[in-house]
Amino acid sequence: MSELTSLTLADARDGLRQKDFSAVELADAHLLAMEKARALNAYVLETPERALAMAKAADARIALGKAGPLEGIPLAVKDLFCTEAVRTTACSHILDNFVPTYDSTVTSQLWRDGAVLLGKTNNDEFAMGSSNETSYFGPVTSPWRRKGANTRLTPGGSSGGSAAAVAAHLCLGATGTDTGGSIRQPAAFTGTVGIKPTYGRVSRWGIVAFASSLDQAGPFTRTVRDAAILLRSMAGHDDKDTTCADLPVPDYEAAVGRSVKGLRIGVPKEYRLDGMPAEIEKIWEQGRAWLKAAGAELVEVSLPHTKYALPAYYIVAPAEASSNLARYDGVRYGLRETGSDIREMYEKTRAAGFGAEVRRRIMIGTYVLSAGYYDAYYLRAQKVRTLIKRDFEQVFDAGVHAILTPATPSAAFGLGEKGGADPVEMYLNDIFTVTVNMAGLPGIAVPAGLDGQGLPLGLQLIGRPFDEETLFATAEVIEQSAGRFTPKPWW
């Protein structure tokens, strides 16, 4: 890894402003690193010409003293975000060679602030997966390895490409989306920082939809400070997204390093699962000790409806997916298979275009929304969702400022090790993260240590609605206590 690719986003920003190096040099270093790391399959599309053109324009603005907040910073974008004149497929065959004529609100704001596009990162097809193995472009390989083993590991999903690219120093930051843990779980698996903001904090316009009431975009970075910097550019009101909150965006970076003395941090007893690995419990206990040493008060709390979150999520999310994915029919864009009539064309296009996991979730969603089953499944799941949200509200109303939990039930597992015969085995990876999406709350995953095999373990902090600042302050305490974790570049 070159010296430039090892910089944090904050350090690169400062170095560019001080003219220690140019944006073109920074982009070149990352493009070279990407070329050497193609074995990871983190990127599904590299954009070197565009990156160098954007970097050259950034250098010109820096020279004129007109640098934006992210001027010259090379970023990767999950292939779920529409990017003008750059192929966007959601890593699905059904969107083969789809090239948008517009940018998503998130990416347009990144370019507005001077960021440089390195390429589009791999993800589970339509963001449906927890291991990045459902992508039409093949799985992403984590840059991490178990001690003394060469087993290919998952970087997590669905935003596995973004997490792997950040961990392997193939970009300074990346965008992701989180519907049930798709930012926080990959961040925990790869030793990176990932935040899922409050629902409505970041516009969803121009992001390929999975489950509209759950989806939320957020950043991956290597440090808490970098995540705060990147989220400020991504967040903000957008008239094109009616669910986007019309609230001012705070200076999140100013919250990093803020004292946590006097904060009450909740520890939910329901997150102590039977059979949870001792290493997860140990790192959770260590996190509590770090926050207590920093002056926070640790209190046990109860979230009694947590046990219903996963089954309720896997009704609500597929139901919304079945509705959202109805638009992919081979008529207007993407893949089109021939048929004797329009109905056969629809059937053949969708059968050929959607992968097995996406088809499974569409069928589940269609079933739970069908006549005779709507009340028994979907309506009941929505009622459970309300109870989950109320659990959190009662805890926060009692004076708790944030909640500390594990991020995942284990460290990263090997590609092909889970979910083959039983998809529920894979779904259980989201057990600590889905509650946050069901309640619309902000959550951040921060590296907290390594397990006995040398793999990263993360902790999750859950915050009050639109109080990402407290998450950045508390996550910084964990980061400073635990240190940072970087994989050895075997690739």
Stockholm file with secondary structure:
# STOCKHOLM 1.0

chainA/1-491         MSELTSLTLADARDGLRQKDFSAVELADAHLLAMEKARALNAYVLETPERALAMAKAADARIALGKAGPLEGIPLAVKDLFCTEAVRTTACSHILDNFVPTYDSTVTSQLWRDGAVLLGKTNNDEFAMGSSNETSYFGPVTSPWRRKGANTRLTPGGSSGGSAAAVAAHLCLGATGTDTGGSIRQPAAFTGTVGIKPTYGRVSRWGIVAFASSLDQAGPFTRTVRDAAILLRSMAGHDDKDTTCADLPVPDYEAAVGRSVKGLRIGVPKEYRLDGMPAEIEKIWEQGRAWLKAAGAELVEVSLPHTKYALPAYYIVAPAEASSNLARYDGVRYGLRETGSDIREMYEKTRAAGFGAEVRRRIMIGTYVLSAGYYDAYYLRAQKVRTLIKRDFEQVFDAGVHAILTPATPSAAFGLGEKGGADPVEMYLNDIFTVTVNMAGLPGIAVPAGLDGQGLPLGLQLIGRPFDEETLFATAEVIEQSAGRFTPKPWW
#=GR chainA/1-491 SS CCTTTTSCHHHHHHHHHTTSSCHHHHHHHHHHHHHHTGGGCCEEEECHHHHHHHHHHHHHHHHTTCCCTTTTCEEEEETTBCBTTBCCCTTCGGGTTCCCSSCCHHHHHHHHTTCEEEEEECCSGGGCCSSSCSCTTCCCCCSCCCTTCCCCBCCCSSSHHHHHHHHTTSSSEEEEEESSSTTHHHHHHHTCEEEECCTTSSCCTTBCCSCTTTCEEEEEESSHHHHHHHHHHHCCCCTTCTTSCCCCCCCHHHHTTCCCTTCEEEEEGGGCCTTCCHHHHHHHHHHHHHHHHTTCEEEEECCTTGGGHHHHHHHHHHHHHHHHGGGCSSSSSSCCCCCSSHHHHHHHHHHHHSCHHHHHHHHHHHHHHSTTTIIIIIIHHHHHHHHHHHHHHHHHHTTCCEEEEESCSSSCCBTTSSSSSCHHHHHGGGTTTHHHHHHTCCEEEEEEEECTTSCEEEEEEEECTTCHHHHHHHHHHHHHHHCCCCCCCCC
#=GC SS_cons         CCTTTTSCHHHHHHHHHTTSSCHHHHHHHHHHHHHHTGGGCCEEEECHHHHHHHHHHHHHHHHTTCCCTTTTCEEEEETTBCBTTBCCCTTCGGGTTCCCSSCCHHHHHHHHTTCEEEEEECCSGGGCCSSSCSCTTCCCCCSCCCTTCCCCBCCCSSSHHHHHHHHTTSSSEEEEEESSSTTHHHHHHHTCEEEECCTTSSCCTTBCCSCTTTCEEEEEESSHHHHHHHHHHHCCCCTTCTTSCCCCCCCHHHHTTCCCTTCEEEEEGGGCCTTCCHHHHHHHHHHHHHHHHTTCEEEEECCTTGGGHHHHHHHHHHHHHHHHGGGCSSSSSSCCCCCSSHHHHHHHHHHHHSCHHHHHHHHHHHHHHSTTTIIIIIIHHHHHHHHHHHHHHHHHHTTCCEEEEESCSSSCCBTTSSSSSCHHHHHGGGTTTHHHHHHTCCEEEEEEEECTTSCEEEEEEEECTTCHHHHHHHHHHHHHHHCCCCCCCCC
//
